[in-house]
Amino acid sequence: DHLQKVLGALEQNQLKVNKKKCSFGQLNLEYLGHIISAGVATDPKKLEAMWL
């Protein structure tokens, strides 16, 4: 499993993950005013604010 490999590599290198800041298995992600999924798109809420 890919996630197990990533978490194992983090542990081997004495790195920690903050569970509150992590989300796994998401189909899309909102980041810096963009929505990232199969591609990148501007968040419609940000565009709406520009037109007000």
C-alpha positions as CSV (number, residue, x, y, z in Angstrom):
1,D,0.0,0.0,0.0
2,H,1.4,3.4,-1.0
3,L,0.3,5.2,2.1
4,Q,2.0,2.6,4.3
5,K,5.3,3.1,2.3
6,V,5.1,6.9,2.7
7,L,4.3,6.7,6.5
8,G,7.1,4.1,6.9
9,A,9.6,6.4,5.1
10,L,8.6,9.3,7.3
11,E,9.1,7.2,10.4
12,Q,12.5,5.9,9.3
13,N,13.7,9.4,8.9
14,Q,12.3,10.5,12.2
15,L,9.7,12.8,10.6
16,K,6.3,13.3,12.1
17,V,2.9,14.0,10.6
18,N,0.3,16.3,12.2
19,K,-3.0,14.4,11.9
20,K,-5.0,17.6,12.2
21,K,-3.3,19.0,9.1
22,C,-3.6,15.8,7.0
23,S,-6.4,14.5,4.8
24,F,-6.0,11.2,2.9
25,G,-8.2,9.8,0.1
26,Q,-9.5,13.1,-1.0
27,L,-10.7,13.5,-4.6
28,N,-10.0,17.2,-4.6
29,L,-8.1,19.7,-2.5
30,E,-8.6,23.5,-1.9
31,Y,-5.3,25.2,-1.7
32,L,-4.3,28.9,-2.0
33,G,-7.5,29.8,-3.8
34,H,-7.4,26.9,-6.2
35,I,-9.1,23.6,-6.4
36,I,-6.7,20.7,-7.3
37,S,-8.1,17.4,-8.6
38,A,-7.3,15.8,-11.9
39,G,-6.3,19.4,-12.9
40,V,-6.1,22.8,-11.3
41,A,-9.0,25.3,-11.3
42,T,-9.6,28.6,-9.6
43,D,-12.0,28.4,-6.7
44,P,-15.4,29.8,-7.9
45,K,-15.8,31.6,-4.6
46,K,-12.6,33.6,-5.3
47,L,-13.9,34.5,-8.8
48,E,-17.2,35.6,-7.4
49,A,-15.5,37.9,-5.0
50,M,-13.7,39.6,-8.0
51,W,-17.0,40.4,-9.7
52,L,-18.6,42.0,-6.7
